[in-house]
């Protein structure tokens, strides 16, 4: 079971998935384009710093705190969106 702790309010409600992927790609400073089926941990640029940036990005933009267990469960970008809450996306 995924544990998520919600802070106060959501900054981005109904964000387009494509916009999310683009913003995250910029935050992570990935040269590789992110798609819904991209396996994050299999990208050449994924490392522990990327994990920290991802945690911060999700917390700042969606007010969702992901745990280390959540990070381990991410298989694709689509699974990350499910963890954040698919209701927050168009």
Beta strands, then each sheet from edge to edge (+ up, - down):
strand 1: 5-6
strand 2: 64-65
sheet 1: 1+ 2-
end
